[in-house]
């Protein structure tokens, strides 16, 4: 039992040393304190949450660039293909595969945003990033739908 724990400890120290942690690879790590035990667990969770928000923000930029009138046609084609790939059930790597299935969507969104940053003017991308982008008006207004629903219920 003691030999297994020593191997586990040695492999953990190799992993920590390879990751470049401040604990180092030669000195044993100190036992976590009660107040400091939550902090290392929160930092990766916050980083993950921030990167997920960043991907969703990039996807919104792509969708808004798709309907913006000043975006060139080739950039709209790239944005349209990226949006269709993300929402399509047919993909190169299916989404039901735990991590890799979502990573190809992230790759497509990231590449589409890089293309947009290269070929679309900065002020247009800024409009797409902020909510000041002029969107198409819907053909049917919400008030008309609500009025039609209330008339049929009577």
Secondary structure, DSSP 8 states (H G I E B T S, - for coil): -HHHHHHHHHHHHHHHHHHT-TT-SSS------TTTHHHHHHHHHHHHHHHHHHHHHHHHHHHHHHH-TTS-HHHHHHHHHHHHHHH-S--SS-TTSTTHHHHHHHHHHHHHHHHHHHHS-HHHHHHHHSTT------SS-HHHHHHHHHHHH-
